[in-house]
Amino acid sequence: MAPEVQRRLDQLIGGHLDGALDEAQVAELAALLAADGEARRAFARSLAYDTALPRVAQRRQRPLLLRWWPALAAAALLMVGIGLWPGGSTPTGPQLEGEGALVVRAGGELDVAAAGPLRAGDLVRTRSATAVLRWPGEDTRIELAAGGELEIAAAGPAKDLLLRGGRLAVDAAHQQDGRSLAVRTDRLAVTVVGTRFSVSRTPAGSTVAVAEGTVAVSAGGERREVAAGGLAMVGGGGALQVMPATPAAGGATLVRLDPAAWQAARGQGWTGTLRGDGIAAAAVDATSERVEIPHKDGGYARLRPDLGIAIDATLAHPGTLAVFLVCRQADGRDWLGVYAVHIDLPAGRHQRTWSFGDLRVEKGAALAQALGARISGVAVGAWNRPVGLVVHSCTVGAPAP
C-alpha cells in the first residue's frame, strides 16, 4: 500500500472509530476497504484492538464508554457488511474454491485467495475448470461449470444467485431457520427447499433438471413444481414447459465407451483403436476424428431428464470436444435425431460432466419431443484440426451429477 494511501486510511479509521466521519468520508473508507485486502486487514486489526477499550473505560471513566460505543456499533455493521468481523462468529457469504476462477468486484478482478468470502454484487467467472461455492454453517454445495458466469445477488442467509451463462449444479441442504436459496436466469427462477438439480443457461434458453427432491420453477408469471427426474425448459418464446420424469424401464442401462467395453466386443463395430488406458480416435477427415460404438436399433438406454454424461479424455492439441447421442423413436422403429454437448478445450487430460439440459439439437426433432427416445448410438468427436483424441472413459445414462 502506498504511504499516502496508508496515511489516509489511518485517518479514516480513526475518524470512523471516533464517530467523526461524514457521509462522503464513510463512502471513501468503504471504497478503500472494498478495493484493498491489506486495508481490510488493517481495519479488522484496529477494530479488534479498540473493542477492548470500552471495557477498560467502564471500570475507570463512564463518559469514555459512552463516547466510543456508537462508533463501535457503526463499525460492527460495516464489518458485517464486508465479512470481516473479528473472531469469525458473524455469518459470511459463501467461500469460493476453484483453480483459475475469478471474482469481479467493484470493477476489478480478484483471484480466489484475494476475494475471500463472496459478497452481494460479486460476479464469479470460471475459465477451463469448475468452481465450488460453500456456505458456512450448512451443507449446501454449488458447482459452476467451466466457462460459466454467476452473479451473487444476495450472499445469505437469503441466498439469491443469477446464472448469466453456463451450467450450475446444486446440492442444497434443507433451508430452514430463516435461510433460503433461489437460483435465477434471465428466463426462469428456481426456489429451493432441499434438493439436487442443475440449471443451464444458453442463448437458446434455460433448463432445470431435477435429480432429487422437488423445486418450484417460475417463468413468465407461471409457477410450477418439478419433481425428481423432471425437467423444466424456457426457450425463446418465454413459455415454461415442464416434463415429468419418464418411466425408468429401459433407461437404467449405462452406455460405456472405455477400454473394457472395447475389449469385451473385441473392437468389432467400433471406430477407434485400443491404446493403453484409452481408445485412440480414428480420423474422419483432415480436421476431425471420432470414437464411436456400434449402432443398436433397440437402443442402449433411454433419453431421460435425469440423464447424465461424463467423459475423461486427453487432447494432444487444443480443439473442440463433443459427445453425440443418436436417437430413435421410443418404439425403436424410426430415426429421431442427434443431440450433442460441445466444449472447447486446451491440450491435456480433461474430465467433464453434463446433464440433459446441456444437450443441443444437431439435427432432427426438438429436445422436448425426444424424451423417452432410445439412444441407439454414442460417439465422441474432436475437431478444428487433428487433436490426437484419446477417450479413457465416456458414460451416458447415469443420473446427472
C-alpha positions, -999 to 999 in steps of 0.1 A, spaced: 0 0 0 14 34 -9 24 56 20 -1 84 12 -29 58 10 -18 43 43 -19 77 59 -54 84 46 -66 50 57 -53 56 92 -71 90 93 -104 75 81 -102 45 105 -95 69 134 -124 91 123 -147 62 120 -140 49 155 -145 83 169 -178 87 150 -165 118 132 -168 108 95 -194 125 73 -212 106 45 -186 113 19 -158 101 42 -177 69 51 -181 62 13 -143 68 8 -135 44 36 -158 17 22 -142 21 -12 -107 16 2 -118 -15 21 -135 -30 -9 -105 -24 -32 -76 -34 -10 -72 -66 11 -44 -50 32 -67 -22 41 -94 -46 52 -69 -64 74 -57 -31 89 -93 -21 96 -101 -55 112 -70 -53 135 -79 -17 146 -115 -27 154 -104 -59 172 -80 -39 194 -103 -10 201 -133 -32 211 -114 -38 244 -112 -1 253 -148 4 264 -144 -24 289 -114 -6 304 -133 27 303 -163 12 321 -141 5 351 -123 39 351 -144 65 333 -180 61 323 -180 90 297 -154 73 276 -176 43 272 -205 64 261 -182 82 236 -169 50 220 -200 28 218 -219 44 189 -187 43 167 -181 7 176 -217 -2 168 -214 15 134 -180 -2 128 -196 -36 136 -223 -30 110 -196 -22 84 -176 -52 93 -206 -74 89 -212 -59 55 -177 -67 43 -175 -101 61 -145 -91 84 -160 -93 119 -131 -104 143 -135 -138 157 -155 -151 128 -188 -156 146 -208 -134 122 -222 -153 92 -204 -146 60 -210 -152 23 -200 -183 5 -164 -195 2 -152 -200 -33 -130 -229 -43 -115 -234 -78 -83 -230 -96 -84 -203 -122 -118 -188 -111 -121 -150 -110 -143 -127 -89 -153 -94 -105 -158 -69 -77 -161 -31 -78 -149 -31 -114 -117 -51 -107 -108 -88 -109 -97 -108 -79 -84 -144 -77 -100 -168 -52 -75 -162 -24 -78 -124 -26 -116 -124 -29 -123 -140 4 -160 -147 12 -182 -137 -17 -205 -106 -13 -236 -93 -29 -228 -79 -63 -198 -102 -69 -196 -119 -103 -178 -153 -104 -163 -164 -137 -148 -198 -145 -125 -205 -173 -112 -240 -181 -121 -256 -147 -151 -257 -124 -155 -237 -92 -174 -246 -60 -193 -224 -36 -199 -235 0 -219 -216 27 -207 -216 63 -230 -234 87 -248 -256 61 -240 -284 37 -251 -266 5 -227 -271 -23 -229 -253 -57 -207 -261 -86 -202 -237 -115 -190 -255 -146 -161 -242 -168 -170 -212 -189 -197 -201 -165 -208 -167 -151 -226 -165 -118 -237 -133 -100 -242 -132 -62 -273 -111 -60 -276 -119 -22 -250 -138 -3 -271 -151 26 -288 -162 47 -314 -154 20 -292 -166 -9 -300 -153 -44 -279 -164 -74 -282 -152 -110 -267 -176 -136 -256 -154 -165 -242 -182 -186 -231 -218 -184 -242 -246 -161 -247 -248 -124 -251 -280 -103 -268 -275 -69 -267 -298 -39 -288 -279 -14 -292 -286 23 -326 -282 38 -333 -244 40 -347 -235 74 -342 -211 103 -345 -180 80 -324 -195 53 -335 -197 17 -320 -203 -18 -331 -190 -51 -314 -196 -85 -323 -175 -115 -315 -170 -151 -328 -142 -173 -357 -166 -182 -367 -185 -151 -363 -187 -113 -359 -218 -91 -369 -218 -54 -352 -244 -33 -361 -262 -1 -335 -291 -2 -327 -310 -33 -302 -317 -61 -307 -301 -95 -288 -284 -123 -295 -252 -142 -282 -244 -177 -284 -211 -194 -275 -207 -231 -286 -182 -258 -313 -207 -268 -329 -208 -234 -328 -220 -198 -332 -255 -185 -337 -270 -150 -331 -308 -145 -341 -322 -110 -321 -352 -97 -336 -354 -61 -364 -337 -43 -387 -310 -57 -382 -274 -68 -406 -246 -78 -398 -231 -111 -412 -197 -121 -412 -181 -156 -435 -157 -175 -458 -153 -145 -463 -190 -141 -451 -212 -112 -448 -250 -115 -433 -277 -92 -408 -301 -108 -401 -334 -90 -371 -357 -92 -364 -369 -128 -384 -340 -142 -373 -311 -165 -384 -275 -169 -374 -255 -200 -379 -219 -212 -370 -212 -248 -370 -181 -270 -408 -178 -268 -407 -174 -230 -432 -202 -223 -425 -225 -194 -425 -262 -203 -424 -289 -176 -418 -325 -184 -423 -351 -156 -399 -380 -152 -402 -408 -177 -405 -444 -166 -372 -460 -157 -379 -491 -177 -353 -493 -204 -334 -463 -191 -313 -477 -164 -287 -492 -187 -254 -473 -187 -237 -468 -221 -199 -470 -218 -171 -462 -241 -139 -474 -224 -112 -500 -229 -131 -527 -210 -161 -523 -233 -139 -522 -264 -121 -554 -253 -155 -571 -245 -166 -565 -281 -130 -572 -294 -134 -539 -311 -160 -552 -336 -181 -524 -350 -161 -498 -330 -145 -467 -345 -112 -462 -327 -82 -482 -317 -73 -495 -282 -42 -477 -269 -30 -483 -233 -57 -470 -209 -78 -454 -236 -93 -456 -271 -75 -435 -298 -99 -418 -321 -99 -426 -358 -96 -398 -384 -129 -388 -401 -113 -363 -424 -84 -338 -424 -98 -318 -394 -118 -342 -373 -116 -376 -355 -140 -398 -336 -145 -427 -312 -179 -445 -317 -197 -476 -306 -218 -498 -330 -253 -486 -336 -281 -506 -318 -316 -502 -332 -331 -514 -299 -312 -488 -280 -286 -488 -253 -306 -465 -229 -335 -440 -228 -332 -403 -232 -345 -391 -198 -345 -358 -179 -321 -372 -153 -296 -385 -179 -260 -376 -174 -229 -376 -195 -194 -380 -181 -161 -381 -200 -124 -385 -193 -103 -377 -224 -69 -365 -235 -63 -340 -263 -28 -338 -276 -36 -304 -292 -63 -278 -285 -97 -284 -301 -134 -288 -297 -146 -319 -279 -182 -332 -283 -203 -362 -273 -231 -372 -298 -262 -392 -290 -280 -407 -319 -317 -414 -310 -345 -434 -325 -382 -431 -316 -394 -447 -283 -407 -477 -302 -373 -481 -318 -386 -481 -354 -376 -447 -369 -346 -424 -366 -355 -393 -344 -325 -370 -341 -289 -363 -330 -282 -345 -298 -248 -333 -285 -227 -314 -260 -197 -294 -271 -168 -277 -253 -135 -260 -265 -105 -273 -245 -68 -268 -244 -43 -296 -248 -42 -321 -218 -64 -345 -200 -98 -334 -190 -128 -347 -170 -162 -331 -178 -199 -339 -168 -231 -327 -184 -268 -331 -178 -298 -335 -201 -303 -297 -201 -269 -292 -217 -278 -312 -248 -284 -293 -281 -302 -304 -312 -277 -312 -340 -305 -324 -363 -340 -339 -360 -368 -334 -335 -368 -308 -307 -353 -320 -274 -386 -319 -256 -401 -342 -282 -372 -367 -278 -379 -376 -241 -381 -414 -238 -363 -419 -271 -339 -448 -275 -302 -439 -276 -290 -461 -304 -255 -447 -308 -229 -427 -289 -198 -411 -304 -171 -388 -290 -156 -365 -316 -130 -337 -318 -122 -312 -345 -107 -278 -356 -76 -297 -366 -62 -332 -357 -61 -330 -319 -49 -365 -310 -81 -375 -291 -79 -404 -267 -110 -414 -248 -103 -430 -214 -139 -433 -205 -173 -419 -215 -206 -429 -198 -241 -420 -208 -273 -427 -189 -264 -422 -152 -283 -396 -132 -267 -362 -137 -241 -354 -110 
